[in-house]
Amino acid sequence: MINRRLDKLGRIVIPQEMRTKLHITHNTLIDIELKGDKIILSKSGESCALCGIVGDLVEGTPVCSKCAREIADKLGK
């Protein structure tokens, strides 16, 4: 368990190690729910590791089809 303090606006930082392990980027949607006296944070569905949109992932990858096309275009494929 890791302890974090809230800032004046009620924000916390999710530790980098946890974000990396779960492929959470700056655009990743996070579900927030209240269960009794606990706040539960969870990654919302399967989201693209590059742009954070939910769904439309290329099978077997953490990347959406739009980002995959952009990468392929940049690589000349």
Phi and psi in degrees as a GROMACS rama.xvg file:
@    title "Ramachandran Plot"
@    xaxis  label "Phi"
@    yaxis  label "Psi"
@TYPE xy
-120.303  134.956  ILE-2
-99.8621  137.919  ASN-3
-134.561  147.491  ARG-4
-93.9556  144.115  ARG-5
-74.0429  145.724  LEU-6
-86.2969  -175.778  ASP-7
-61.7441  -23.7326  LYS-8
-95.4931  5.64433  LEU-9
83.5961  18.0284  GLY-10
-94.8924  152.94  ARG-11
-130.985  162.458  ILE-12
-106.678  128.127  VAL-13
-79.6763  126.148  ILE-14
-54.4064  141.093  PRO-15
-53.9588  -40.675  GLN-16
-59.244  -39.7584  GLU-17
-71.1665  -41.6458  MET-18
-63.0155  -41.5293  ARG-19
-64.1826  -47.1638  THR-20
-60.5942  -35.4076  LYS-21
-97.4691  6.77971  LEU-22
54.8059  47.0917  HIS-23
-97.0586  122.556  ILE-24
-113.063  -176.913  THR-25
-63.3839  -19.7841  HIS-26
-103.534  -0.349279  ASN-27
-65.8741  132.332  THR-28
-76.4693  135.984  LEU-29
-119.437  127.628  ILE-30
-82.5509  136.314  ASP-31
-123.615  122.46  ILE-32
-136.041  154.3  GLU-33
-106.544  123.787  LEU-34
-126.153  102.955  LYS-35
63.4688  -120.352  GLY-36
-103.518  20.8079  ASP-37
-116.816  142.311  LYS-38
-100.953  121.663  ILE-39
-106.449  123.162  ILE-40
-105.657  133.637  LEU-41
-147.681  150.458  SER-42
-65.7875  132.874  LYS-43
-83.3255  104.503  SER-44
57.5406  -162.338  GLY-45
-94.0738  116.731  GLU-46
-118.495  154.757  SER-47
-65.5269  132.801  CYS-48
-70.1874  -17.3673  ALA-49
-96.9458  -47.1166  LEU-50
-110.089  -15.5325  CYS-51
86.985  -1.77053  GLY-52
-67.3386  149.934  ILE-53
-90.5402  135.394  VAL-54
83.3042  -177.246  GLY-55
58.5791  31.6001  ASP-56
-79.298  143.697  LEU-57
-69.3914  130.152  VAL-58
-52.6526  130.755  GLU-59
80.9149  5.8746  GLY-60
-131.214  162.202  THR-61
-94.5925  23.8694  PRO-62
-120.428  138.741  VAL-63
-76.3359  165.954  CYS-64
-64.9201  -34.3508  SER-65
-63.5165  -49.128  LYS-66
-64.9728  -37.5022  CYS-67
-62.352  -41.6723  ALA-68
-63.547  -42.927  ARG-69
-62.4283  -40.3755  GLU-70
-65.4759  -44.4763  ILE-71
-62.6914  -40.4152  ALA-72
-62.2086  -42.4139  ASP-73
-67.3269  -30.1839  LYS-74
-86.7238  -4.76026  LEU-75
77.8658  28.21  GLY-76
